[in-house]
Amino acid sequence: MTQTPVAQHMVNGNLLPLRFKIHSFSAYAFNTLKCKVIYFNEDFTAEDADKPSGPPPEGDYRSTWGFGSYSGIRNFPGPVEVTWTSLDGQDHHASIDLAEIFKGEEILHRVPDEEIPDGMYPQGLYLDPGIFVEVNDRTISVYMKAMIPTKHLQIPGNKNSNTRHDLMLAWTHTY
């Protein structure tokens, strides 16, 4: 799922595709007997590392994810180290290279180029997208979420709906 960097070009005064130099980060564990996620010298599972994580919440639980619990991380201080035990009792370790997954430091989003307000990003830089690592039994998935302004309301009649913040799957692997 790694993407080849795309050359930037101007669309309505915006240098696209958008790129990022810093990001926020969060980690979630579901369906594990224990799980530890270390990134940027921080333990993102410190309170629950040695406990069963339980299943994910019912429904579209990922829609409740904000934009990362730890912000202002310069790209990319090293791999995400994940050590966990899946539900079948098997121990696992993975080293997730975010620099490889986000080669080219491109913002992942679903907003069409022409829908981004004119001149909003003349340098083509976006600040602090959220990067999320989800461990679910034997599968690790990496997502990105960025709030992208839009020219048009996303919910007709709601004046505060002139953005999209879609959660984008960047990489996944089952161990």
C-alpha positions in Angstrom: 0.0 0.0 0.0 3.0 2.3 0.0 2.5 5.1 -2.4 5.0 6.5 -4.9 5.5 10.3 -4.2 3.6 12.4 -6.7 5.1 15.6 -8.1 3.5 18.7 -6.7 1.5 21.0 -9.0 -0.7 24.1 -8.7 -4.5 23.9 -8.6 -6.4 27.1 -7.9 -3.4 28.6 -6.0 -2.8 25.4 -3.9 0.4 23.4 -4.3 -0.9 19.8 -4.4 -0.7 17.1 -3.3 -0.5 18.4 0.2 2.6 17.4 2.2 3.3 17.3 6.0 6.5 17.7 8.1 5.0 17.0 11.5 2.1 14.8 12.7 0.2 13.6 15.7 -0.1 10.0 16.8 -2.3 7.6 18.7 -2.4 3.8 19.1 -5.3 1.5 19.8 -5.4 -2.2 20.8 -8.3 -4.6 20.4 -8.7 -8.3 20.8 -5.2 -8.8 22.3 -4.2 -10.5 25.5 -1.6 -7.8 26.0 -0.1 -5.1 23.8 2.6 -2.5 24.0 3.1 0.3 21.3 6.2 2.4 21.5 6.8 5.4 19.2 8.9 8.6 19.6 10.2 7.2 22.9 6.6 7.1 24.3 4.6 4.1 25.5 1.1 4.6 24.0 -0.3 1.7 25.9 1.4 2.1 29.3 -1.8 1.8 31.4 -3.1 -1.3 29.7 0.0 -3.0 28.2 -0.3 -6.2 30.3 -4.1 -6.5 30.2 -6.5 -8.0 27.7 -7.7 -5.2 25.4 -11.2 -6.6 24.7 -13.0 -6.2 21.4 -13.5 -2.8 19.6 -16.6 -0.8 20.5 -19.8 -1.6 18.6 -20.5 0.3 15.3 -18.1 2.7 13.5 -15.7 3.1 16.5 -13.0 4.6 14.3 -15.3 7.6 13.6 -14.7 8.7 17.2 -10.9 8.9 16.8 -9.8 12.5 17.1 -6.5 13.7 15.6 -3.9 12.0 17.7 -3.2 12.2 21.4 0.5 13.2 21.0 1.0 16.1 18.6 4.0 18.0 17.1 6.1 14.9 16.1 8.6 15.7 13.4 8.5 13.1 10.6 9.7 10.4 11.4 11.7 9.7 14.6 11.9 6.0 14.1 9.7 3.0 13.7 6.6 2.1 15.7 7.6 -0.9 17.9 4.6 -3.2 18.6 4.9 -6.2 20.9 1.6 -8.1 21.6 -0.1 -11.4 22.2 -2.9 -12.2 19.9 -6.1 -13.9 21.1 -4.7 -17.4 20.3 -1.8 -16.8 22.8 0.8 -16.3 20.1 3.5 -13.6 20.9 4.3 -11.1 18.1 6.6 -8.2 17.4 6.5 -5.7 14.6 8.5 -2.7 13.7 6.4 -0.4 11.5 8.3 2.0 9.4 6.1 5.1 9.0 8.7 6.8 6.8 8.2 4.0 4.3 4.4 4.0 4.6 4.2 7.8 4.1 7.0 8.1 1.6 6.8 11.5 0.1 5.0 12.8 3.3 1.8 13.1 1.3 -1.5 13.9 3.1 -4.1 11.2 2.5 -7.6 12.5 2.0 -10.7 12.3 -0.3 -11.3 15.9 -1.1 -11.0 16.6 -4.8 -8.3 19.1 -5.7 -10.8 21.6 -7.1 -12.9 21.5 -3.8 -10.0 22.9 -1.7 -10.6 26.6 -1.2 -8.5 28.7 -3.6 -5.1 29.7 -2.3 -5.5 27.9 1.1 -2.2 26.0 0.7 0.1 28.0 -1.6 3.2 26.3 -0.1 1.5 22.9 -0.2 2.2 22.2 3.5 -0.4 20.9 5.9 0.2 20.9 9.7 -0.2 17.9 12.0 -2.3 15.2 10.4 -3.2 12.3 12.8 -1.5 9.0 12.3 -3.2 6.0 14.1 -1.9 2.5 14.7 -4.6 -0.1 15.4 -3.6 -3.6 16.7 -6.6 -6.0 16.3 -5.7 -9.6 17.2 -3.2 -10.5 14.5 -3.7 -7.4 12.3 -1.9 -4.1 12.5 -3.4 -1.2 10.5 -2.1 2.3 10.0 -4.5 5.2 9.2 -4.2 8.9 8.6 -6.8 11.6 9.3 -6.5 15.3 8.2 -9.1 18.0 8.4 -9.3 19.4 4.8 -11.3 22.6 4.2 -13.8 22.5 1.4 -15.4 25.2 -0.8 -18.9 23.7 -0.2 -20.7 22.6 2.9 -20.6 18.9 3.4 -23.9 18.9 5.3 -26.4 21.3 3.5 -27.5 24.0 5.9 -24.8 23.4 8.5 -22.5 26.4 8.2 -19.8 24.5 10.2 -19.5 21.7 7.8 -17.0 23.2 5.3 -14.3 20.5 6.0 -13.8 16.8 5.6 -11.8 14.6 7.9 -11.9 11.2 6.4 -9.9 8.3 8.1 -7.7 6.9 5.4 -6.2 3.4 5.6 -2.5 3.7 4.6 -1.2 0.2 5.4 -2.3 -3.1 7.0 -0.7 -6.4 7.7 -1.9 -9.7 9.3 0.7 -11.6 11.2 
